């Protein structure tokens, strides 16, 4: 964690740009494929977050779950950073890490934990259904990506299919209440954290990005844990504690290894669409683990969501050239 390895080492991205090779064809396509598979691994890990949060809030307070899971992950992150002797982030990287921490360490867990204390897990899947479109939009704005018009159409279709899918679920958008405001806030928070984290992962590395964000947010989260325990002593069943452990170790830490690595390989607007499959997985896990209703509408709607995700991915994979594709990202592009 000490930044004294060399005073003359230039700042360079840990993960090379997928467009770095002069031969723009096969290497870029290979990187895109790799990014999708890494992102899909992260999506599978994240797909348990909503049902396990719903399970944990039955015995633990939302504030304790959101803050303590971040503290657990921060301990693991700090250990990993120390053991591997990672160089400290520099300059504005700290500010950008604060943006990541505010989105995925503080904002999303807090908002969804409180929302899921009153809403079923199937309703919570609405959050994930809207995330890909929000992340793609922010990736285009923040990462200066220029997707084809067909990609925008596919992304919009995917978002529409995901929302329609959520409406078909018990507790969907047909029953809007205060928890939906929390869900919408969580979508925005996570999308900001995903887009900025995907860019930072190209400079710091995937697991390093989430690790530094967790360490940066840890003082605040420790204070919130202490306040939560002073208000209500945590007491839960072994199953609820196991769900909490998953949230801290996998959802808050290990899952981001694969997710940010996939976003870093990019293009982020394309790779983020893999997350359209997450609400389908989450509702399936909610049915299997929590006994929530799984209907034919869920199955058919889920297939439609995944087909739209596949279409959005294929639009970018089949693109023969990319504007300025053979040029590596400049320092300004990474800032």
Buried (B, 14 or more C-beta within 10 A) or exposed (E): BEEEEEEEEEEEBBBBBBBBBEEBEEBBBEBBEBBBBBBBBBBBBBBBBBBBBBBBBBBBBBBBBBBBBBBBBBBBBBEBBEEEEBBEBEEEBEEBBBBBBBBBBBBBBBBBBBBBBEBBBBBBBBBBBBBBBBBBBBBBEBBEBEBEEBBBEBBBBBBBBBBBBBBBBEBBBEEEEEBBEBBBBBBBBBBBBBBBBBBBBBBBBBBBBBBBBBBBBBEBBBEBBEEBBEEEEBEBEEBBBBBBBBBBBBBBBBBBBBBBBBBBBBBBBBBBBBBBBBBBBBBBBBBEBBEBBBEEBBEEBBEBBBBBBBBBBBBBEEBEEBEEBEBEBEEEBBE
